[in-house]
Amino acid sequence: MADAKNKRSVATWWDGVKTEFGKIVWPTQQTIYRQTVATTVVSIIVAFIIVFVDMLIQYGVDFLVDL
């Protein structure tokens, strides 16, 4: 009896998965391109900010060590 209930449960779950996959709206190629460009630009900007802050901290530490 447990097997029949388990099989019904798996079948119900699988039907739910198929239903949810039907609701997926895949992005267009233009959307993917725009999001890729935006992610790349923001990553480069953040990298420059990190480098700048690191250089400031290094300058501060060097200044304090040389005192």
N, C-alpha and C positions, 0 to 999 in steps of 0.2 A: 504494500500500500504506500509505503514511503517513496518507492521508485516512481509510481504513477504521479504522486504529488510533485516530486522533484522534476519530472519530465514536463509537467504542466507549467511549473514555475520557470523552467528554462525556456520553454516555448513562449510563454507570456513575456519574459524578459527580452527574448530575441525579437518578438513583434514590436515591443517598445523601442528597441534599438533601431529597427528598420523605419519606424515612424519618425523618430527623431532625426535620422539621417535625411529623410525627405524634407525636413524643415531647414536644412542647412542652405544658406545663401553664400555661394562661393564668390570671392571678390573678382572683379574684372582685372584684366592685364594692366590697364591704366592705373587702377587703384594700387595694385601691387608695386608698380613702378614708382608712383608718388610716395608710398610709404617707405620703400627702400631708400629713395633719395633722402627723404626726411630723416630717417634713422641714421644714415651715413653722415649727413651734415651735422646732426646733433651730436653724434659720437665724436666727430672731429673737433667740434667746438668744446665739448666737455674735456677731451684730451688736452687741448691747448690750455684750458683753465687749470687742469690738474698740474700740467708742466709749469705754468706760471706760479701757482701757489707753492709748488715744490721748490722752485728757484728762490722765492721769497723766504721760505722757511730755511733753506740752506744758507742763504745770505745772512739771515738773522743768527743762525747757529754759528756760522763762521765768525760773525762779528762778536758774539759773546765769548767764543773760545779765544779769540785774539786779544781780549781785554787783559 
